[in-house]
Every structure is written in structure tokens, then in C-alpha cells.
């Protein structure tokens, strides 16, 4: 119930904040925001409170592993968007995401190797993103229902995931925590309103934000069973904020 309440609060805040930030600062910043562990971190925190440190550590490993699926998702959507309608792009990218998730559910990797694999995948993903940076001017005035609809869709999906999570075990819970609900909403609206380059900017921002995601979960996984909940989450949060600040500077330099 605590996780359900948390997500009911966090989902509107995250989607709304990222949507407003995207409208104010551009789609890349909105993607960067949702790349942070703003929901996966709290989910693991409540998992640790409800179960034990070992259960939370296994779930954290699942979340970190899910980073590979996120990179594959971002690349697939970005390239499909260059040639197809957003509905095809999202269908193909989610298929790739869930195919990767099925594979990762049965193929378990140790902590440090999966951390290195995810970091390498993010770098490769950034290098392979489409180079088209021309974003179509959106001269139409957004509907007043634009952001509320995004919030409603995202929150509904999160409620569904929260409902099934307690029955599927720590690893699959971690893997499914990385389902790209927020970034999917942002990418679809950016694609629809401003073209495929805007969607690519959202997803490129996601990849930059994922460095903080990996920093958070490698720190948490290393400390949670040895140092306790407070120290592990405090150190993981500090790591994520430090990495995220650095990635924002890089992102802003690239898009000046």
C-alpha cells in the first residue's frame, strides 16, 4: 500500500514536472529528468522496508539489469521514428524492451559485470542515436488538457504495475520497474507535436540521465546489505545527484 500511495503521488509530479520542463527548456531536458531513479529508487526503498536487505539487493540488481532494456528501447524508438508514425515507433520499441526483459529474467549477471555492461550500453546508445537535430516548430497552442492526459495515462499504467509487482518476485519486480512509462509519454507527445527529432532529443536526454540511474543502483547494491538502509540510500542518492549534475552540464553544452 505504501508503494501504491507513493506512485500515486510521484507519477503526476514526475510527468507534470518533466512535461513543463520540456515545454520550457526543450525535450532533451524532460528526458534527462525521467532518466533519474525517481520512482525505481523509492520502490526499492519500500521493498526493503517490507521485506529485507537481501530481497532489496536482488531487486536492485534487476533494476540495474533493466538498464540494458531501456537503452535498446531508446535506440529502437529513435530510429523507427525517423521513418514511421509514432504508433509504429512505440510498438516496435516496447516489443524490443519486453523481449530484452524476458531474456534478462532468465539470464542473471553478477553485479559488477552488469554495471559495466549498462554503462557501455549507454555510451554506445548515445553514439548510435540518429543525428538529425532539426526540431519542427510547434506553432499550435497546446490544449489545456495536454499535460493532465499525460498524467492520467502514466498514473494508470503505474497502478497496473504496482498491482502485479508483489506476486512476481524481486528480480522481475526490478526489471519491470524500468518500464519506460514516463519517457514513452514524453516521446510520443514530442514526436506528435514536433517531429521525430524532438522524440530523439527526449530519448537522448534519457540516456544521459541513466548515468545517474546506474550510479544510484551500483552504490545501493554494494552497500545495502552491509551498511544498512539509511547509509545505503543516502550514499546512493548523493552519487546520483553528483552524476546527474555532471550529465546536465554535458547535455547543455551539446545543445547550445
C-alpha beads as a LAMMPS data file, in Angstrom:
LAMMPS data file: protein, C-alpha beads

256 atoms
255 bonds

1 atom types
1 bond types

-500.0 500.0 xlo xhi
-500.0 500.0 ylo yhi
-500.0 500.0 zlo zhi

Masses

1 110.0

Atoms # bond

1 1 1 0.000 0.000 0.000
2 1 1 2.915 2.368 0.760
3 1 1 4.312 1.824 -2.742
4 1 1 0.865 2.402 -4.247
5 1 1 0.469 5.712 -2.399
6 1 1 3.999 6.748 -3.343
7 1 1 3.364 6.120 -7.020
8 1 1 0.006 7.888 -6.896
9 1 1 1.886 10.937 -5.643
10 1 1 5.072 10.597 -7.676
11 1 1 3.594 9.782 -11.090
12 1 1 1.697 13.085 -11.542
13 1 1 4.631 15.059 -10.109
14 1 1 7.228 13.470 -12.382
15 1 1 5.217 13.523 -15.608
16 1 1 3.924 17.021 -14.934
17 1 1 7.363 18.387 -13.997
18 1 1 9.062 16.743 -16.973
19 1 1 6.336 17.966 -19.335
20 1 1 6.596 21.556 -18.123
21 1 1 10.401 21.361 -18.238
22 1 1 10.260 20.032 -21.783
23 1 1 7.968 22.897 -22.791
24 1 1 10.266 25.424 -21.112
25 1 1 13.763 24.056 -21.782
26 1 1 13.298 21.566 -24.612
27 1 1 12.586 17.837 -24.958
28 1 1 16.124 16.766 -24.050
29 1 1 15.767 18.115 -20.506
30 1 1 12.446 16.336 -19.982
31 1 1 14.083 13.044 -20.979
32 1 1 17.012 13.779 -18.671
33 1 1 14.629 14.248 -15.732
34 1 1 12.859 10.919 -16.197
35 1 1 16.211 9.147 -16.578
36 1 1 16.783 9.688 -12.854
37 1 1 15.772 6.929 -10.382
38 1 1 12.809 8.958 -9.128
39 1 1 10.434 6.006 -8.961
40 1 1 12.697 2.958 -9.066
41 1 1 14.665 4.265 -6.063
42 1 1 11.606 4.760 -3.831
43 1 1 10.150 1.436 -4.971
44 1 1 13.288 -0.402 -3.822
45 1 1 13.227 1.573 -0.567
46 1 1 9.723 0.349 0.264
47 1 1 10.641 -3.160 -0.885
48 1 1 13.492 -3.094 1.634
49 1 1 11.130 -1.930 4.377
50 1 1 8.548 -4.587 3.522
51 1 1 10.959 -7.497 3.111
52 1 1 14.685 -7.492 3.902
53 1 1 18.013 -6.212 2.619
54 1 1 18.708 -9.357 0.589
55 1 1 15.371 -9.109 -1.211
56 1 1 16.024 -5.424 -1.921
57 1 1 19.545 -6.178 -3.189
58 1 1 18.172 -8.736 -5.665
59 1 1 15.528 -6.275 -6.802
60 1 1 18.230 -3.603 -7.225
61 1 1 20.226 -5.967 -9.413
62 1 1 17.084 -6.474 -11.501
63 1 1 16.596 -2.717 -11.862
64 1 1 20.219 -2.233 -12.914
65 1 1 19.906 -5.067 -15.434
66 1 1 16.801 -3.383 -16.830
67 1 1 19.031 -0.525 -17.958
68 1 1 20.009 -2.654 -20.950
69 1 1 16.356 -2.872 -21.981
70 1 1 15.983 0.893 -21.653
71 1 1 18.930 1.575 -23.970
72 1 1 17.547 -0.861 -26.546
73 1 1 14.137 0.802 -26.242
74 1 1 15.564 4.298 -26.767
75 1 1 17.535 3.312 -29.856
76 1 1 14.626 1.414 -31.392
77 1 1 12.134 4.236 -30.917
78 1 1 14.548 6.886 -32.203
79 1 1 15.334 5.053 -35.427
80 1 1 11.785 3.879 -36.124
81 1 1 10.583 7.444 -35.568
82 1 1 12.746 8.699 -38.425
83 1 1 10.588 6.782 -40.912
84 1 1 7.317 5.786 -39.270
85 1 1 4.337 7.116 -37.333
86 1 1 4.674 7.302 -33.550
87 1 1 2.324 4.330 -33.104
88 1 1 4.713 2.065 -35.022
89 1 1 7.738 3.504 -33.239
90 1 1 6.270 2.877 -29.803
91 1 1 5.017 -0.609 -30.691
92 1 1 8.418 -1.662 -32.006
93 1 1 10.381 -0.133 -29.135
94 1 1 8.175 -1.658 -26.428
95 1 1 8.419 -5.038 -28.145
96 1 1 12.222 -4.768 -28.004
97 1 1 12.071 -3.650 -24.363
98 1 1 9.944 -6.604 -23.263
99 1 1 11.939 -9.083 -25.356
100 1 1 15.071 -7.909 -23.553
101 1 1 13.268 -8.146 -20.217
102 1 1 12.291 -11.771 -20.880
103 1 1 15.895 -12.592 -21.726
104 1 1 17.248 -10.808 -18.632
105 1 1 14.752 -12.588 -16.386
106 1 1 16.387 -15.900 -17.274
107 1 1 19.978 -14.692 -17.750
108 1 1 21.387 -13.380 -14.468
109 1 1 24.686 -11.480 -14.467
110 1 1 26.836 -10.587 -11.416
111 1 1 26.656 -7.024 -10.124
112 1 1 29.911 -5.509 -11.392
113 1 1 29.747 -7.047 -14.882
114 1 1 26.134 -5.874 -15.390
115 1 1 27.094 -2.406 -14.157
116 1 1 29.908 -2.260 -16.732
117 1 1 27.594 -3.609 -19.434
118 1 1 24.930 -0.976 -18.740
119 1 1 27.473 1.875 -18.716
120 1 1 28.934 0.647 -22.000
121 1 1 25.445 0.247 -23.474
122 1 1 24.583 3.868 -22.579
123 1 1 27.739 5.177 -24.274
124 1 1 27.131 3.035 -27.364
125 1 1 23.482 4.094 -27.377
126 1 1 24.439 7.776 -27.381
127 1 1 26.845 7.207 -30.254
128 1 1 24.228 5.345 -32.299
129 1 1 21.377 7.825 -31.833
130 1 1 20.092 9.500 -35.035
131 1 1 21.999 12.665 -35.913
132 1 1 19.035 14.707 -37.136
133 1 1 18.734 17.614 -34.698
134 1 1 16.181 19.743 -36.568
135 1 1 13.105 20.051 -34.394
136 1 1 9.907 21.160 -36.094
137 1 1 8.479 24.396 -34.731
138 1 1 5.262 23.740 -32.860
139 1 1 3.129 26.761 -33.618
140 1 1 -0.094 25.266 -32.300
141 1 1 -1.152 26.196 -28.789
142 1 1 -1.199 23.094 -26.560
143 1 1 -4.564 22.057 -25.237
144 1 1 -5.204 22.744 -21.565
145 1 1 -5.849 19.002 -21.252
146 1 1 -2.460 18.104 -22.746
147 1 1 -0.488 17.589 -19.528
148 1 1 -3.444 16.199 -17.471
149 1 1 -3.909 13.496 -20.126
150 1 1 -0.219 12.603 -19.887
151 1 1 -0.522 12.391 -16.096
152 1 1 -3.647 10.211 -16.275
153 1 1 -2.114 7.747 -18.743
154 1 1 1.137 7.452 -16.801
155 1 1 -0.520 7.073 -13.398
156 1 1 -2.914 4.396 -14.687
157 1 1 -0.038 2.355 -16.064
158 1 1 1.925 2.679 -12.831
159 1 1 -1.097 1.460 -10.843
160 1 1 -1.253 -1.650 -13.020
161 1 1 2.433 -2.404 -12.487
162 1 1 2.163 -1.797 -8.748
163 1 1 -0.735 -4.223 -8.537
164 1 1 1.179 -7.155 -10.011
165 1 1 4.639 -6.450 -8.569
166 1 1 4.196 -8.231 -5.183
167 1 1 3.429 -11.531 -6.933
168 1 1 6.378 -11.774 -9.327
169 1 1 9.454 -11.812 -7.101
170 1 1 12.366 -9.399 -6.599
171 1 1 14.202 -9.806 -9.900
172 1 1 11.200 -9.401 -12.176
173 1 1 9.931 -6.594 -9.950
174 1 1 13.228 -4.812 -10.527
175 1 1 13.188 -5.452 -14.267
176 1 1 9.603 -4.248 -14.667
177 1 1 10.290 -1.167 -12.551
178 1 1 12.271 0.114 -15.537
179 1 1 9.249 0.002 -17.885
180 1 1 9.620 3.368 -19.676
181 1 1 6.194 4.775 -18.815
182 1 1 7.179 8.416 -18.346
183 1 1 9.620 8.656 -21.223
184 1 1 7.145 6.908 -23.534
185 1 1 4.532 9.561 -22.836
186 1 1 7.058 12.357 -23.341
187 1 1 8.475 10.831 -26.533
188 1 1 5.043 10.272 -28.092
189 1 1 3.901 13.834 -27.441
190 1 1 7.234 15.251 -28.654
191 1 1 7.059 13.080 -31.782
192 1 1 3.454 14.018 -32.476
193 1 1 3.871 17.756 -31.882
194 1 1 7.435 18.481 -33.023
195 1 1 8.553 15.554 -35.147
196 1 1 10.975 12.623 -34.789
197 1 1 13.987 14.785 -33.923
198 1 1 12.198 16.040 -30.797
199 1 1 11.461 12.453 -29.736
200 1 1 15.138 11.619 -30.273
201 1 1 16.084 14.559 -28.037
202 1 1 13.843 13.165 -25.282
203 1 1 15.451 9.736 -25.592
204 1 1 18.974 11.148 -25.782
205 1 1 18.216 13.028 -22.575
206 1 1 17.025 9.741 -21.055
207 1 1 20.365 8.110 -21.874
208 1 1 22.309 10.949 -20.249
209 1 1 20.059 10.704 -17.208
210 1 1 20.721 6.979 -16.988
211 1 1 24.292 7.576 -15.795
212 1 1 22.761 8.756 -12.506
213 1 1 20.463 5.723 -12.572
214 1 1 23.427 3.335 -12.809
215 1 1 25.393 5.271 -10.188
216 1 1 22.475 5.077 -7.783
217 1 1 21.910 1.355 -8.110
218 1 1 25.543 0.234 -8.101
219 1 1 26.076 2.202 -4.877
220 1 1 22.865 0.887 -3.348
221 1 1 23.619 -2.712 -4.307
222 1 1 27.118 -2.560 -2.841
223 1 1 26.039 -1.056 0.489
224 1 1 22.502 -2.137 1.330
225 1 1 23.365 -5.492 2.924
226 1 1 26.494 -4.261 4.698
227 1 1 25.854 -0.646 5.712
228 1 1 22.119 -0.585 6.353
229 1 1 19.189 1.133 4.728
230 1 1 19.861 4.750 5.708
231 1 1 23.549 4.777 4.774
232 1 1 22.993 2.862 1.518
233 1 1 20.188 5.116 0.273
234 1 1 21.945 8.264 1.443
235 1 1 25.152 7.353 -0.399
236 1 1 23.221 6.217 -3.487
237 1 1 21.258 9.479 -3.607
238 1 1 24.434 11.556 -3.239
239 1 1 26.066 9.574 -6.052
240 1 1 23.058 10.017 -8.338
241 1 1 22.861 13.772 -7.730
242 1 1 26.572 14.218 -8.390
243 1 1 26.461 12.220 -11.605
244 1 1 23.236 13.871 -12.717
245 1 1 24.657 17.356 -12.277
246 1 1 27.640 16.428 -14.421
247 1 1 25.467 14.908 -17.140
248 1 1 23.281 18.042 -17.222
249 1 1 26.323 20.215 -17.877
250 1 1 27.334 17.939 -20.745
251 1 1 23.806 17.902 -22.162
252 1 1 23.539 21.689 -22.056
253 1 1 26.920 22.119 -23.728
254 1 1 25.916 19.795 -26.547
255 1 1 22.685 21.668 -27.255
256 1 1 23.885 25.265 -27.056

Bonds

1 1 1 2
2 1 2 3
3 1 3 4
4 1 4 5
5 1 5 6
6 1 6 7
7 1 7 8
8 1 8 9
9 1 9 10
10 1 10 11
11 1 11 12
12 1 12 13
13 1 13 14
14 1 14 15
15 1 15 16
16 1 16 17
17 1 17 18
18 1 18 19
19 1 19 20
20 1 20 21
21 1 21 22
22 1 22 23
23 1 23 24
24 1 24 25
25 1 25 26
26 1 26 27
27 1 27 28
28 1 28 29
29 1 29 30
30 1 30 31
31 1 31 32
32 1 32 33
33 1 33 34
34 1 34 35
35 1 35 36
36 1 36 37
37 1 37 38
38 1 38 39
39 1 39 40
40 1 40 41
41 1 41 42
42 1 42 43
43 1 43 44
44 1 44 45
45 1 45 46
46 1 46 47
47 1 47 48
48 1 48 49
49 1 49 50
50 1 50 51
51 1 51 52
52 1 52 53
53 1 53 54
54 1 54 55
55 1 55 56
56 1 56 57
57 1 57 58
58 1 58 59
59 1 59 60
60 1 60 61
61 1 61 62
62 1 62 63
63 1 63 64
64 1 64 65
65 1 65 66
66 1 66 67
67 1 67 68
68 1 68 69
69 1 69 70
70 1 70 71
71 1 71 72
72 1 72 73
73 1 73 74
74 1 74 75
75 1 75 76
76 1 76 77
77 1 77 78
78 1 78 79
79 1 79 80
80 1 80 81
81 1 81 82
82 1 82 83
83 1 83 84
84 1 84 85
85 1 85 86
86 1 86 87
87 1 87 88
88 1 88 89
89 1 89 90
90 1 90 91
91 1 91 92
92 1 92 93
93 1 93 94
94 1 94 95
95 1 95 96
96 1 96 97
97 1 97 98
98 1 98 99
99 1 99 100
100 1 100 101
101 1 101 102
102 1 102 103
103 1 103 104
104 1 104 105
105 1 105 106
106 1 106 107
107 1 107 108
108 1 108 109
109 1 109 110
110 1 110 111
111 1 111 112
112 1 112 113
113 1 113 114
114 1 114 115
115 1 115 116
116 1 116 117
117 1 117 118
118 1 118 119
119 1 119 120
120 1 120 121
121 1 121 122
122 1 122 123
123 1 123 124
124 1 124 125
125 1 125 126
126 1 126 127
127 1 127 128
128 1 128 129
129 1 129 130
130 1 130 131
131 1 131 132
132 1 132 133
133 1 133 134
134 1 134 135
135 1 135 136
136 1 136 137
137 1 137 138
138 1 138 139
139 1 139 140
140 1 140 141
141 1 141 142
142 1 142 143
143 1 143 144
144 1 144 145
145 1 145 146
146 1 146 147
147 1 147 148
148 1 148 149
149 1 149 150
150 1 150 151
151 1 151 152
152 1 152 153
153 1 153 154
154 1 154 155
155 1 155 156
156 1 156 157
157 1 157 158
158 1 158 159
159 1 159 160
160 1 160 161
161 1 161 162
162 1 162 163
163 1 163 164
164 1 164 165
165 1 165 166
166 1 166 167
167 1 167 168
168 1 168 169
169 1 169 170
170 1 170 171
171 1 171 172
172 1 172 173
173 1 173 174
174 1 174 175
175 1 175 176
176 1 176 177
177 1 177 178
178 1 178 179
179 1 179 180
180 1 180 181
181 1 181 182
182 1 182 183
183 1 183 184
184 1 184 185
185 1 185 186
186 1 186 187
187 1 187 188
188 1 188 189
189 1 189 190
190 1 190 191
191 1 191 192
192 1 192 193
193 1 193 194
194 1 194 195
195 1 195 196
196 1 196 197
197 1 197 198
198 1 198 199
199 1 199 200
200 1 200 201
201 1 201 202
202 1 202 203
203 1 203 204
204 1 204 205
205 1 205 206
206 1 206 207
207 1 207 208
208 1 208 209
209 1 209 210
210 1 210 211
211 1 211 212
212 1 212 213
213 1 213 214
214 1 214 215
215 1 215 216
216 1 216 217
217 1 217 218
218 1 218 219
219 1 219 220
220 1 220 221
221 1 221 222
222 1 222 223
223 1 223 224
224 1 224 225
225 1 225 226
226 1 226 227
227 1 227 228
228 1 228 229
229 1 229 230
230 1 230 231
231 1 231 232
232 1 232 233
233 1 233 234
234 1 234 235
235 1 235 236
236 1 236 237
237 1 237 238
238 1 238 239
239 1 239 240
240 1 240 241
241 1 241 242
242 1 242 243
243 1 243 244
244 1 244 245
245 1 245 246
246 1 246 247
247 1 247 248
248 1 248 249
249 1 249 250
250 1 250 251
251 1 251 252
252 1 252 253
253 1 253 254
254 1 254 255
255 1 255 256
